[in-house]
Amino acid sequence: MDFKSWSAQRAAHFELCAKKALPPDNRLPWKLHEAMRYAVLDGGKRIRPLLAYAAGELVGAKEEALDHIALSLEYIHSYSLVHDDMPCMDNDTLRRGKLTTHKKYGEAMGMLAGDALQAQAFFELTQTKLPGEQIAMLVKLLAAAAGSAGMCGGQAVDLLSVHQKLDLDTLTLMHRMKTGAMIRASALMGLYGADQMPAASLIGLVAQYADAIGLAFQVIDDILDVTAETAVLGKTAGKDAAEDKPTFVSLLGLEQSRKMAQNEISRALEALQTIEKLSKEYEGKTERLADIANYILSRDH
């Protein structure tokens, strides 16, 4: 199965899982549940679930475990987008080609939907049939990636950096936290979906791979904010420049930003090649992870 078919199949499977797992919108508090479902369903690239499924293939993880892991990751990601779009932060009206959640349901319900999705993410991890030690590790990985040392911390630095000139190291660190931490967690959590703990050598190489594609993802995002149109992006284009936010493009220019993304993807693919050489059990099992890396480099939205 080629990557386009595989990713479409996985995304469709994930959508069904999410529709079943999210609280139904005919149960009180129904408006909150409706907002939660609106924020998660029918949209998005599903990069984080795809990474979990692809990493799980390396270690023969069971689909049931990976489904719960994928849901938890997307709940955190979706909650972060809901809050990120609110007037107190980016004040945006469009996300995934439709009205942002707070525009659809109001600011108070939007905030509550984000809060509830965050709680739902950790509840989801407790529903796996994995050993307790692995569930604890999954909770630890997700909490660390979403908290002040990861996504939330990166967003705080981003808010404080408007109208500021950051150097490359600071900008890179900010995005390793804001975007990269959750992408790293997605790949690592997929490894913990197997029936036993993953090998330390594999964890290290998958982390290298994920760190590289996480940074490349943000560089490409900055490029698309300048080069793509709103209708293609599904969110407001040109917003970073309009708000004078530091980006890789504003610091390096388009050409150097593209080179940086390419270099990061090359690093990611090198890590996968090393994984293939670790053991025969990994031979031929890194293809999907490589496909995701190449997709990130070539994406147009």
GIRA-V155426 format. One record per backbone hydrogen bond with DSSP energy under -0.5 kcal/mol. NH is the residue of the N-H (numbers start at 1). CO is the residue of the C=O. E is the energy in kcal/mol with one decimal. If there is no record, write none. Layout:
nh/co/e
NH/CO/E
NH/CO/E
This chain:
nh/co/e
6/2/-2.8
7/3/-3.3
8/4/-1.8
9/5/-2.5
10/6/-2.8
11/7/-2.5
12/8/-2.2
13/9/-2.3
14/10/-2.8
15/11/-2.3
16/12/-1.9
17/13/-2.1
18/14/-2.8
19/15/-2.4
20/16/-1.7
21/17/-2.5
22/18/-2.6
27/24/-1.2
32/29/-0.5
33/29/-2.1
34/30/-2.4
35/31/-2.0
36/32/-2.3
37/33/-2.3
38/34/-2.3
39/35/-2.0
40/36/-1.3
41/37/-2.8
50/46/-2.4
51/47/-2.4
52/48/-2.0
53/49/-2.6
54/50/-2.7
55/51/-2.8
56/52/-2.1
57/53/-1.3
58/54/-0.7
58/55/-0.8
59/55/-0.7
59/56/-0.7
60/56/-0.5
60/57/-0.5
61/56/-2.6
62/193/-1.0
66/62/-2.1
67/63/-2.6
68/64/-1.5
69/65/-2.1
70/66/-3.1
71/67/-2.4
72/68/-2.2
73/69/-2.1
74/70/-2.3
75/71/-2.4
76/72/-1.8
77/73/-2.4
78/74/-2.9
79/75/-2.6
80/76/-2.2
81/77/-1.8
82/78/-2.3
83/79/-2.3
84/80/-2.4
85/81/-1.9
86/83/-1.2
89/86/-2.3
90/84/-2.3
91/86/-2.4
92/85/-1.8
95/98/-3.0
97/234/-2.9
98/95/-1.6
100/93/-1.4
103/100/-0.5
104/100/-1.9
105/101/-2.8
106/102/-1.7
110/106/-2.2
111/107/-2.6
112/108/-2.1
113/109/-2.5
114/110/-2.0
115/111/-2.4
116/112/-2.8
117/113/-2.1
118/114/-1.9
119/115/-1.8
120/116/-2.5
121/117/-1.8
122/118/-1.1
123/119/-1.9
124/120/-2.3
125/121/-1.2
126/122/-0.9
126/123/-0.8
127/124/-1.4
128/125/-1.1
134/131/-0.8
135/131/-2.0
136/132/-2.5
137/133/-1.6
138/134/-2.4
139/135/-2.5
140/136/-2.3
141/137/-2.7
142/138/-2.4
143/139/-2.6
144/140/-2.4
145/141/-2.0
146/142/-1.9
147/143/-1.4
150/147/-1.6
151/145/-3.2
152/146/-1.0
152/147/-0.8
153/147/-1.7
154/150/-2.7
155/151/-2.2
156/152/-2.1
157/153/-2.2
158/154/-2.3
159/155/-2.4
160/156/-1.9
161/157/-0.7
161/158/-1.0
162/159/-0.8
163/244/-2.8
164/161/-2.4
166/164/-0.7
171/167/-2.5
172/168/-2.6
173/169/-2.3
174/170/-2.5
175/171/-1.9
176/172/-2.1
177/173/-1.6
178/174/-3.1
179/175/-1.8
180/175/-2.8
181/176/-0.9
183/179/-1.3
184/180/-2.8
185/181/-2.3
186/182/-1.9
187/183/-1.7
188/184/-2.4
189/185/-3.0
190/186/-1.3
191/187/-1.0
191/188/-0.5
192/188/-1.1
193/190/-1.1
194/191/-1.1
203/199/-2.3
204/200/-2.3
205/201/-1.6
206/202/-2.6
207/203/-2.3
208/204/-1.8
209/205/-2.4
210/206/-2.7
211/207/-2.7
212/208/-1.8
213/209/-2.3
214/210/-2.3
215/211/-1.7
216/212/-2.2
217/213/-2.5
218/214/-1.5
219/215/-2.3
220/216/-2.7
221/217/-2.0
222/218/-2.4
223/219/-2.1
224/220/-2.8
225/221/-1.9
226/222/-0.7
226/223/-1.0
227/223/-2.2
228/224/-2.6
232/229/-0.8
233/229/-2.6
234/230/-2.6
236/94/-0.6
238/225/-1.5
239/236/-0.7
242/238/-1.9
243/239/-1.9
244/241/-1.1
245/240/-2.7
251/247/-1.6
252/248/-3.2
253/248/-0.6
253/249/-1.8
257/253/-1.7
258/254/-2.5
259/255/-2.0
260/256/-2.2
261/257/-2.3
262/258/-2.3
263/259/-2.4
264/260/-2.1
265/261/-2.2
266/262/-2.2
267/263/-2.0
268/264/-2.1
269/265/-2.4
270/266/-2.0
271/267/-1.9
272/268/-1.7
273/269/-2.0
274/270/-1.8
275/271/-1.8
276/272/-2.0
277/273/-0.9
278/274/-0.7
278/275/-1.2
279/275/-0.8
282/279/-1.6
283/280/-1.0
285/282/-2.1
290/286/-2.3
291/287/-2.5
292/288/-2.2
293/289/-1.9
294/290/-2.4
295/291/-2.4
296/292/-2.4
297/293/-1.6
298/294/-1.6
299/295/-1.3
